[in-house]
């Protein structure tokens, strides 16, 4: 049904540029007339939004990167990969700003089977791909497809490691969460008895906005943690609170300088 709708739409608009607004309006009317299902309508919206998404919005941030030092043996690195359910692991030298390669689990398995489990993991590492955090996600997806790689190291404007992004991260931005038998699902937001939400600090502001009815402001932040940092003007401690857009935010847990748990309520609840 969705394929038929899109063919008819572009046929009716041939020989001229079609705007994003026209596509969204057509999808909305099709949903209202029950020509398409709700999940098909959401897919169209996701695909269109994906074109404006930056890599930094979908990447795994630096504090969450799991890597192995280049001094590790293949056996030790393989243990890290297995414990975390990863098929690829970055290899670093002195710190995360010095990523020297990416090692594949399949290469480490082959080495172990050949009796080479005690060699340096650096010997198996492949050259890493580096991309700026401001790269468009859609462009990166096409590059990954054409150049056949699944993981890239994301760097900031100063050349430091900002995070990493995988092909799965990009696909999930379009089709939603992809969960396999190795994933341990961690809810970024959960409703609380009596009202309100408990939210992880790394939850994207646009996703939280959907839950709150679009009340949160736009700015130079991508996550709830970034929004709270900006509102407070400093790195908070557990127990600090702030009101933003008619909602009350209480920082419940901080790890290092990272906000990991926030309670969100409407004042008076």
C-alpha positions in Angstrom: 0.0 0.0 0.0 2.8 2.4 0.9 4.6 1.7 -2.4 1.4 2.4 -4.4 0.8 5.7 -2.5 4.4 7.0 -3.2 4.2 6.0 -6.9 0.9 7.8 -7.4 2.2 10.8 -5.5 5.4 11.3 -7.6 3.5 10.6 -10.8 1.1 13.4 -10.0 4.1 15.8 -9.2 6.3 14.9 -12.2 8.5 17.5 -13.8 8.7 19.6 -10.6 10.5 19.5 -7.3 8.5 18.0 -4.5 8.8 19.6 -1.0 9.1 17.7 2.2 6.0 19.5 3.4 4.0 18.1 0.5 5.1 14.6 1.3 4.2 14.9 4.9 0.8 16.3 4.1 0.1 13.5 1.6 1.1 11.0 4.2 -1.2 12.6 6.8 -4.2 12.6 4.4 -3.4 8.9 3.5 -3.4 8.0 7.2 -6.7 9.9 7.9 -8.3 8.1 4.9 -6.8 4.7 6.2 -5.0 4.3 2.9 -1.8 3.6 4.9 -1.3 2.2 8.4 0.0 4.2 11.4 3.4 2.4 11.3 3.8 3.3 7.6 3.0 6.9 8.3 5.7 6.9 11.1 8.2 5.4 8.7 7.6 8.2 6.2 8.2 10.8 8.9 11.3 9.0 10.1 12.8 8.8 6.6 12.2 12.5 6.0 13.6 13.5 9.4 16.7 11.3 8.8 17.8 13.7 6.1 18.4 16.4 8.6 19.9 14.2 11.3 23.5 14.8 12.3 25.8 11.9 13.3 26.3 13.3 16.8 22.6 12.8 17.4 22.7 9.0 16.8 26.3 8.1 17.9 27.3 6.3 21.0 28.9 9.1 23.0 32.6 8.9 24.2 31.8 7.9 27.8 29.9 4.8 26.6 32.5 3.6 24.2 33.9 0.1 25.0 37.5 -0.2 23.6 40.6 -2.3 24.2 44.2 -1.1 24.5 46.6 -2.2 21.8 48.6 -4.0 24.5 45.8 -6.5 24.9 46.2 -10.0 23.5 43.7 -11.4 21.1 42.3 -13.7 23.8 41.8 -10.7 26.2 40.2 -8.6 23.5 37.9 -11.4 22.5 36.7 -11.7 26.1 35.7 -8.0 26.0 33.9 -8.5 22.7 32.0 -11.5 24.0 31.0 -10.0 27.3 29.6 -7.0 25.5 28.1 -8.8 22.6 30.1 -6.8 20.0 31.2 -7.9 16.6 33.7 -5.0 16.3 35.7 -3.3 19.0 37.9 -0.1 18.7 41.6 -0.5 19.6 43.3 2.5 21.3 46.9 3.3 22.2 47.2 5.8 25.0 43.5 6.9 25.3 40.3 7.2 23.4 41.7 10.1 21.4 44.2 7.7 19.9 42.1 5.1 18.2 44.5 3.1 16.1 42.2 0.5 14.6 39.0 -1.6 14.8 39.3 -5.4 15.5 36.6 -7.8 14.3 35.4 -10.6 16.5 35.5 -13.0 13.5 39.2 -12.2 13.0 39.9 -12.9 16.7 38.0 -16.2 16.6 40.0 -17.3 13.6 43.3 -16.3 15.3 42.3 -18.3 18.4 41.4 -21.3 16.4 44.9 -21.1 14.7 46.6 -20.9 18.1 47.4 -17.2 18.0 45.4 -16.1 21.0 48.4 -14.6 22.7 49.5 -12.3 19.9 48.8 -8.5 20.2 45.3 -7.5 19.1 46.9 -4.6 17.2 48.2 -7.2 14.7 44.6 -7.9 13.7 43.2 -4.4 13.9 41.9 -2.8 10.7 42.3 0.8 9.8 39.5 2.9 11.4 37.2 5.2 9.6 37.0 8.8 11.0 34.1 11.2 10.4 33.1 14.6 11.8 30.3 14.7 14.3 28.5 17.2 12.0 28.2 14.8 9.1 24.7 14.1 7.9 23.5 10.7 8.9 22.0 10.0 5.5 25.3 10.7 3.8 27.2 8.5 6.1 24.7 5.6 5.5 25.3 5.8 1.8 29.1 5.9 2.4 28.9 2.8 4.6 26.9 1.0 2.0 29.2 1.9 -0.9 32.5 1.5 1.0 31.5 -1.6 2.9 32.2 -0.6 6.5 30.0 -0.9 9.6 31.6 1.3 12.2 33.1 4.8 12.2 34.9 6.8 14.9 33.3 10.2 15.3 35.6 13.2 16.0 34.9 16.7 17.3 36.1 20.0 15.9 39.3 19.7 17.9 40.2 16.2 16.6 39.2 14.4 19.8 37.1 11.3 19.9 33.4 12.3 20.4 31.9 8.9 20.0 31.3 6.1 17.5 28.5 5.2 15.2 27.5 1.9 13.6 25.4 1.0 10.6 22.9 -0.4 13.1 22.7 3.1 14.8 21.8 4.7 11.5 19.2 2.1 10.5 17.5 2.3 13.9 17.1 6.0 13.4 14.8 5.2 10.4 13.1 1.9 11.4 13.3 2.0 15.2 15.1 -0.1 17.7 16.7 -3.3 16.4 17.1 -5.8 19.3 18.9 -9.1 19.0 19.6 -11.9 21.4 22.8 -10.1 22.6 21.1 -6.8 23.4 20.1 -5.9 27.0 17.3 -3.3 26.6 17.6 -0.3 28.9 14.6 2.0 28.9 15.5 5.6 28.5 12.2 6.7 30.0 9.7 5.0 32.3 6.5 6.3 33.8 6.3 6.8 37.6 3.4 5.9 39.9 1.6 9.1 40.7 2.7 10.8 37.5 5.9 12.0 35.8 8.8 10.2 34.2 12.2 8.8 35.2 14.5 9.6 32.3 18.2 8.7 31.5 20.3 11.8 30.9 21.3 10.6 27.4 17.7 10.5 26.2 17.5 12.7 23.0 15.5 15.9 23.7 13.4 15.4 20.6 12.2 12.0 21.8 11.4 13.3 25.3 9.6 16.1 23.6 7.3 13.6 22.0 6.4 12.2 25.4 5.9 15.7 27.0 3.9 17.2 24.1 6.6 19.3 22.4 7.2 21.8 25.2 11.0 21.7 25.5 13.1 24.4 23.9 15.6 23.9 21.0 19.2 24.7 21.5 22.8 23.6 21.2 22.1 20.3 22.9 21.0 16.9 21.8 20.2 15.1 25.1 18.3 15.8 28.3 21.6 16.0 30.1 22.8 18.7 27.8 19.6 20.7 28.3 19.9 20.5 32.1 23.6 21.5 31.9 22.6 24.6 29.9 19.8 25.5 32.2 21.9 25.2 35.4 25.1 26.6 33.9 27.2 24.1 35.7 27.7 20.3 36.2 25.0 19.4 38.7 25.1 17.2 41.8 22.5 14.6 42.7 19.5 16.4 44.2 19.7 19.6 42.2 16.6 20.7 40.3 15.4 23.2 37.7 12.2 24.2 36.0 12.2 24.2 32.2 9.1 24.9 30.0 6.6 24.3 32.8 8.2 21.0 33.9 10.3 20.2 37.0 13.5 18.3 36.5 15.3 16.7 39.5 18.7 15.2 38.9 18.6 11.9 40.8 21.9 10.3 39.8 25.2 11.6 38.5 28.2 9.4 37.5 31.3 11.5 37.3 30.0 14.6 35.5 27.3 12.7 33.5 23.7 13.0 34.4 22.3 9.5 34.3 18.9 9.7 36.0 16.4 12.5 36.1 12.9 12.7 37.5 10.5 14.8 35.3 7.2 16.1 36.6 4.8 18.9 36.1 5.0 21.3 39.1 2.3 20.4 41.6 2.3 16.7 40.8 
